[in-house]
């Protein structure tokens, strides 16, 4: 409303961002709410700048309940949660998949060209919180949609460092050493202890699959980690089978974007922790630009006279 009262200010980008932020804060919406959201956003999407459109596109691509017309308008494919993971018979061995895949030139442009957007710490914290707070099917859908977003991913771990870490992680999993497994995973992926612990100790296992994919862990090694690291996962055939299927179809780009979100969420938490607690505290601590007033000089009568050698000799 304040922006609308100013002349020459385009409020449409801000309005579209606010609409998207408010819509994703609720898990479900009524038909009327969804219809109003489609009507409002459809008018604004084509009238805003590219940066605003890309930011809204990234935010709504992660939200499972985004209306299909809005996804289509943003160039995203509507995802069916039932088809987020392929059936077991549709998964082919890596050798067969590589043999049947057409040869692609290394200089060939990617399917979605264009600049990538770096996540702000606040956005990264929201994506990380949305992922950890979602159910297993919703997490699979979020990881599936992440590859469609223009968000900038974290760089890959250097091959030699990754190979050493994968070997150390497999050895720790073999003896069920969860603590050393968490330490090695956090140091390799540059994650703080809190996030690394949350990834490893997650009861459903999707964060662990995402971290292993970002590290480049081979599928058979990941299956052995599932079997031996934690009994609550390894003793469940359905859980191991479900996470193995998720790992096979999970794209490295999605895992690296989620890794960037985990790192950015740490920055947001650190900034909030050390934020000033007093109103106008930073301003009050700033040095004044004006010179301080000099203290008034004392009266001459109150100053004791100096005793010099000359005065002493004259008194004798």
Secondary structure, 3 states (H helix, E strand, C coil): CCHHHCCCCCCHHHHHHHHHHHHCCCCCCCHHHHHHHHHHHHHHHCCCCHHHHHHHHHHHHHCCCCCHHHHHHCCCCCCCHHHCCCCHHHCCCHHHHHHHCCCCCCCCCCCCCCCCECCCHHHHHHHHHHHHCCCHHHHHHHHHHHCCCCECCCCCCCHHHHHHHHHHHHHHHHCCCHHHHHHHHHHHHCCCHHHHHHHHCCCCCHHHHHHHHHHCCCHHHHHHHHHHCCHHHHCCHHHHHHHHHHHHHCCHHHHHHHHHHHHHHHHHHHHHHCCCCCCCHHHHHCCCCCCCCCCCCCCHHHCCCCCCHHHHHHHC
